Amino acid sequence: MTNALPHYRPTWVPLAGHQLRVSGVHFDAVRIQGVRGEQVAANLIEAADGDAGPVVCEAVGFRWMYFLLAPGAARACSWPMGVQRFGGAGSRTVTYIGIPALDGNTWPLQWYSEPTVTAPYVGAGRLRAVLGVVGL
């Protein structure tokens, strides 16, 4: 599922396929597993009127949903159980997140919601509010 808005490609989005990017550099990431992640993403997109910012999903395994926030934004919020945060100042580990291109074969990754000029990142406060509604 992607937005109907025109493509906007930040520099950290590859031109083709997919590439690993270090969280905390171009973006922070919040990760939620499977059906819960999909429900959060759908609610976030609805709350944002279709312009939620970048959300990447995996098509295999645990089917993680990655909500990409502005660098440093993930650390500014407390996140409920079942939600993992990657990136931010003071992080002791380096985490790589797979980022798909906007077009073409990007399996096993795909955009659930693409970055846009008006929403280059998922808003941490909006995501936190949606998590409260979903009950995570």
ZANURO-586828 format. One line per field, with one value per residue: residue number from 1; residue in three letters; x, y, z of N, C-alpha, C in turn. Coordinates in Angstrom, 1 decimal, m for minus. Example, Ala and Ser with C-alpha at 12.3 -4.5 7.8 and 13.67 -1.06 7.14 Angstrom:
residues 2
seq <- c(1	2)
type <- c(Ala	Ser)
n.x <- c(13.2	12.8)
n.y <- c(m5.7	m2.2)
n.z <- c(7.8	7.1)
ca.x <- c(12.3	13.7)
ca.y <- c(m4.5	m1.1)
ca.z <- c(7.8	7.1)
c.x <- c(13.2	12.9)
c.y <- c(m3.3	0.0)
c.z <- c(7.8	7.9)
This chain:
residues 136
seq <- c(1	2	3	4	5	6	7	8	9	10	11	12	13	14	15	16	17	18	19	20	21	22	23	24	25	26	27	28	29	30	31	32	33	34	35	36	37	38	39	40	41	42	43	44	45	46	47	48	49	50	51	52	53	54	55	56	57	58	59	60	61	62	63	64	65	66	67	68	69	70	71	72	73	74	75	76	77	78	79	80	81	82	83	84	85	86	87	88	89	90	91	92	93	94	95	96	97	98	99	100	101	102	103	104	105	106	107	108	109	110	111	112	113	114	115	116	117	118	119	120	121	122	123	124	125	126	127	128	129	130	131	132	133	134	135	136)
type <- c(Met	Thr	Asn	Ala	Leu	Pro	His	Tyr	Arg	Pro	Thr	Trp	Val	Pro	Leu	Ala	Gly	His	Gln	Leu	Arg	Val	Ser	Gly	Val	His	Phe	Asp	Ala	Val	Arg	Ile	Gln	Gly	Val	Arg	Gly	Glu	Gln	Val	Ala	Ala	Asn	Leu	Ile	Glu	Ala	Ala	Asp	Gly	Asp	Ala	Gly	Pro	Val	Val	Cys	Glu	Ala	Val	Gly	Phe	Arg	Trp	Met	Tyr	Phe	Leu	Leu	Ala	Pro	Gly	Ala	Ala	Arg	Ala	Cys	Ser	Trp	Pro	Met	Gly	Val	Gln	Arg	Phe	Gly	Gly	Ala	Gly	Ser	Arg	Thr	Val	Thr	Tyr	Ile	Gly	Ile	Pro	Ala	Leu	Asp	Gly	Asn	Thr	Trp	Pro	Leu	Gln	Trp	Tyr	Ser	Glu	Pro	Thr	Val	Thr	Ala	Pro	Tyr	Val	Gly	Ala	Gly	Arg	Leu	Arg	Ala	Val	Leu	Gly	Val	Val	Gly	Leu)
n.x <- c(0.9	0.7	1.0	m1.0	0.2	2.6	5.8	8.5	11.8	13.9	17.5	18.5	17.0	17.2	17.9	17.2	16.1	17.0	18.6	20.8	20.6	22.0	20.5	19.6	21.2	20.3	17.6	15.6	14.3	11.2	10.0	7.5	5.9	4.3	0.8	m0.1	1.7	0.8	m1.8	m1.3	0.1	m2.0	m3.9	m2.4	m1.9	m4.6	m5.2	m3.5	m4.5	m3.7	m1.1	1.2	4.0	7.2	6.9	8.0	7.6	8.2	8.0	8.3	9.1	8.9	7.4	7.9	7.1	8.4	8.7	9.7	11.3	12.3	15.8	16.9	14.4	13.1	14.1	13.1	10.6	8.7	8.2	5.8	5.6	6.6	7.3	10.0	12.9	15.2	18.2	19.2	20.8	23.4	22.9	23.9	24.3	24.7	22.4	21.1	18.8	16.7	16.0	13.7	13.7	11.7	10.3	10.0	11.5	11.6	11.5	12.3	11.1	8.9	7.2	4.8	3.8	4.9	7.7	7.0	7.0	5.7	5.6	8.2	9.2	7.8	5.7	6.7	5.1	2.5	2.6	3.0	0.5	m1.3	m0.5	m1.4	m4.1	m4.4	m3.7	m1.2)
n.y <- c(m1.2	2.2	5.8	8.1	10.3	12.4	11.0	11.4	11.4	10.9	11.3	9.0	6.9	4.3	4.1	1.8	m1.6	m2.6	m1.2	m1.3	0.9	2.9	3.2	6.1	7.9	8.9	8.6	7.7	4.6	2.9	m0.2	m2.6	m5.7	m7.8	m8.3	m6.5	m4.3	m3.7	m2.9	m0.6	0.9	1.3	2.7	5.0	6.1	6.7	8.6	10.5	11.4	10.0	10.8	9.9	9.6	7.8	4.3	1.1	m2.2	m5.7	m8.6	m11.2	m13.7	m12.3	m10.3	m7.5	m4.1	m1.0	2.1	5.2	7.7	11.2	11.8	11.3	11.6	9.2	8.7	10.7	10.0	7.8	4.4	1.8	m1.6	m4.2	m2.6	m1.6	0.5	2.1	3.8	7.2	9.5	8.4	5.7	2.4	0.4	m0.5	m0.4	m1.7	m0.9	m2.1	m0.5	0.1	0.8	3.3	2.4	m0.6	m3.9	m4.8	m6.8	m8.5	m6.3	m3.5	m0.4	0.7	3.0	5.9	8.2	11.7	15.1	16.7	15.0	13.9	12.2	10.0	11.3	11.4	12.0	11.7	9.0	7.8	8.6	7.1	4.5	4.4	4.4	2.0	0.3	m0.7)
n.z <- c(0.0	m0.9	m0.8	m2.7	m3.5	m5.3	m6.2	m3.9	m3.3	m0.8	m0.2	1.1	0.1	m2.0	m5.6	m7.0	m6.3	m3.0	m0.1	2.7	5.5	8.0	11.1	12.9	11.6	8.9	9.6	12.4	13.6	14.3	15.3	14.7	15.1	12.7	12.4	14.3	13.7	11.1	11.6	13.2	11.3	9.3	10.8	11.4	8.9	8.2	10.2	9.4	7.1	4.8	4.4	5.9	6.1	5.9	5.9	6.1	5.1	5.8	3.7	4.5	7.0	10.3	9.5	10.0	10.6	9.8	11.0	10.0	11.5	12.1	12.5	15.8	16.9	17.9	20.3	21.9	22.8	25.0	24.5	24.2	25.4	23.2	21.1	19.3	19.4	17.2	16.8	17.3	19.5	21.7	21.4	21.9	20.1	16.6	14.1	11.2	8.7	6.2	3.2	0.7	m2.9	m4.5	m6.7	m8.8	m8.5	m5.2	m3.5	m0.5	0.7	1.0	0.4	2.7	3.3	1.6	1.8	1.7	0.4	2.2	4.4	5.2	7.2	9.6	12.1	15.4	17.7	16.6	15.9	18.4	19.6	18.0	18.7	21.3	20.9	19.6	21.5	22.3)
ca.x <- c(0.0	1.4	0.2	m1.3	0.9	3.7	7.0	9.5	12.8	15.0	18.8	18.7	16.2	18.0	17.2	16.7	16.3	17.0	19.9	20.8	21.0	22.2	19.5	20.2	21.9	19.3	16.3	15.4	13.2	10.4	9.7	6.4	5.8	3.2	m0.5	m0.1	2.3	0.0	m2.9	m0.8	0.3	m3.2	m4.5	m1.5	m2.2	m5.9	m5.1	m2.7	m5.2	m3.0	0.2	1.8	5.4	7.7	6.7	8.5	7.2	8.9	7.1	8.7	9.5	8.1	6.6	8.1	6.8	9.4	8.2	10.9	11.2	13.4	16.9	16.8	13.0	12.7	14.6	12.3	9.3	8.8	7.5	5.2	6.1	6.3	7.7	11.5	13.4	16.5	18.7	19.2	22.1	23.6	22.6	25.1	24.4	24.5	21.3	20.9	17.4	16.5	15.2	13.5	13.5	10.3	9.8	10.7	11.5	12.3	11.2	11.1	10.7	8.0	6.6	3.4	3.6	6.1	8.0	6.5	7.6	5.0	5.8	9.5	9.3	6.6	5.7	6.8	3.9	1.3	2.8	2.7	m0.9	m1.9	m0.1	m2.3	m5.4	m4.4	m3.6	0.1)
ca.y <- c(0.0	3.4	7.0	8.5	11.6	12.2	10.4	12.2	10.4	11.4	10.8	7.7	5.9	3.9	4.3	0.5	m2.6	m2.1	m1.1	m1.2	2.2	2.9	4.0	7.2	8.8	9.5	8.5	6.7	3.6	2.2	m1.4	m3.3	m6.9	m8.4	m7.8	m5.2	m3.3	m3.3	m2.1	0.7	1.7	1.7	3.8	6.1	6.6	7.3	9.8	11.5	11.7	9.4	11.4	9.6	9.5	6.5	3.1	0.0	m3.5	m6.9	m9.5	m12.5	m13.8	m11.7	m9.2	m6.2	m2.7	0.0	3.5	6.0	9.0	12.1	11.5	11.8	11.6	8.0	8.8	11.7	9.4	6.5	3.5	0.7	m3.0	m4.7	m1.6	m1.5	1.8	2.0	5.1	8.2	9.8	7.5	4.3	1.6	m0.6	0.0	m1.2	m1.4	m1.0	m2.2	0.6	m0.3	1.9	3.7	1.6	m1.8	m5.1	m4.5	m7.9	m8.7	m5.1	m2.7	0.7	0.7	4.5	6.5	9.6	12.8	16.4	17.2	14.1	13.1	11.3	9.7	12.1	10.6	12.2	11.1	7.5	7.5	8.7	5.9	3.3	4.5	4.0	0.6	m0.5	m1.3)
ca.z <- c(0.0	m0.9	m1.0	m4.1	m3.7	m6.2	m5.6	m3.3	m3.0	0.0	m0.6	1.7	m0.6	m3.2	m6.9	m7.4	m5.3	m1.7	0.5	4.2	6.0	9.5	11.8	13.7	10.7	8.1	10.2	13.5	13.2	15.4	14.7	15.4	14.4	12.1	12.3	15.1	13.0	10.0	12.2	13.6	10.1	8.7	11.7	11.3	7.5	8.3	11.1	8.7	5.8	3.7	4.3	7.2	6.1	5.4	6.6	5.3	5.7	5.3	3.2	5.0	8.4	11.3	8.8	10.7	10.0	10.3	11.0	9.9	12.2	11.9	13.4	17.2	17.3	18.6	21.7	22.6	23.3	25.6	23.7	24.9	25.2	21.8	20.1	19.4	18.9	16.7	16.4	18.3	20.2	22.8	21.2	22.0	19.0	15.2	13.5	9.7	8.3	4.8	2.6	m0.7	m3.8	m4.7	m7.9	m9.3	m7.6	m4.0	m2.6	0.3	1.3	0.2	1.1	3.1	3.1	1.1	2.3	0.8	0.7	3.4	5.5	4.9	8.3	10.5	13.3	16.6	18.5	16.0	16.0	19.8	19.8	17.4	19.5	22.5	20.5	19.2	22.8	22.5)
c.x <- c(0.9	0.5	0.0	m0.6	2.1	5.0	7.9	10.6	13.9	16.3	19.0	17.9	16.9	17.2	16.6	16.9	16.1	18.4	19.7	21.3	21.1	21.2	20.2	21.0	21.0	17.9	16.5	14.3	12.5	9.9	8.6	6.2	4.4	1.9	m0.7	0.5	1.5	m1.2	m2.5	m0.6	m1.0	m3.9	m3.7	m1.8	m3.6	m5.9	m4.4	m3.3	m4.4	m1.5	1.0	3.3	5.9	7.5	7.1	8.0	8.0	7.8	7.3	9.0	8.5	7.2	6.7	7.6	7.8	8.9	9.4	10.7	12.4	14.6	16.8	15.4	12.5	13.1	13.8	11.0	9.6	7.8	7.0	5.9	5.7	6.7	9.2	11.9	14.8	17.0	18.7	20.6	22.2	23.3	23.9	25.3	24.2	23.5	21.1	19.4	17.4	15.6	15.0	13.5	12.0	9.6	10.6	10.6	12.3	12.0	12.4	10.7	9.8	7.5	5.2	2.9	4.9	6.4	7.4	7.2	7.0	5.2	7.0	9.8	7.9	6.8	5.7	5.6	2.7	1.4	2.5	1.2	m1.6	m1.6	m1.0	m3.7	m5.5	m4.3	m2.3	0.8)
c.y <- c(1.2	4.6	7.3	9.8	11.3	11.7	11.6	11.2	11.1	10.7	9.4	6.6	5.6	4.0	3.0	m0.5	m2.2	m2.1	m0.9	0.3	2.1	3.7	5.0	8.2	9.6	9.6	7.6	5.7	3.1	1.0	m2.1	m4.6	m7.2	m7.6	m6.5	m4.1	m2.8	m2.5	m0.7	1.5	2.1	2.8	5.1	6.8	7.3	8.6	10.9	11.9	11.2	9.9	11.2	9.6	8.1	5.4	2.0	m1.3	m4.6	m7.9	m10.9	m12.5	m13.2	m10.6	m7.9	m5.0	m1.8	1.4	4.4	7.4	9.9	11.6	12.1	11.7	10.4	8.1	9.8	11.2	8.1	5.6	2.3	m0.6	m3.4	m3.7	m1.4	m0.2	1.5	3.4	6.0	8.3	8.9	6.1	3.5	0.6	0.1	m0.9	m0.7	m1.8	m1.1	m1.2	0.2	1.0	2.2	2.9	0.3	m2.9	m4.8	m5.6	m8.3	m7.5	m4.3	m1.5	0.5	2.1	5.1	7.8	10.6	14.1	17.0	16.3	13.3	12.1	11.1	10.6	11.3	10.8	11.6	9.5	7.1	7.6	7.5	4.7	3.3	4.0	2.5	m0.3	m1.2	m0.6)
c.z <- c(0.0	m1.1	m2.4	m4.4	m4.7	m5.5	m5.1	m2.9	m2.2	m0.5	m0.1	1.0	m1.9	m4.5	m7.4	m6.3	m3.9	m1.1	2.0	4.5	7.5	10.2	12.7	12.8	9.8	8.7	11.5	13.0	14.5	14.7	15.5	14.5	13.9	12.0	13.1	14.3	11.8	10.5	12.6	12.3	9.4	9.5	11.5	9.9	7.6	9.1	10.3	7.3	4.6	3.5	5.6	7.3	5.9	6.4	5.7	5.9	5.0	4.8	3.7	6.5	9.4	10.7	9.6	9.9	10.7	10.0	11.1	10.4	11.9	12.9	14.8	17.7	18.2	20.1	22.5	23.2	24.1	24.8	24.5	24.6	23.8	20.7	20.4	18.7	18.4	16.3	17.5	19.0	21.4	22.6	21.2	20.9	17.7	14.6	12.0	9.4	6.8	4.2	1.1	m1.6	m3.9	m5.8	m8.1	m8.3	m6.4	m3.0	m1.8	1.1	0.4	1.1	1.4	3.0	2.7	1.8	1.2	1.2	2.0	4.6	5.1	6.0	8.9	11.7	14.5	17.5	17.9	16.1	17.5	20.2	19.2	18.2	20.8	22.1	20.2	20.5	22.9	23.6)
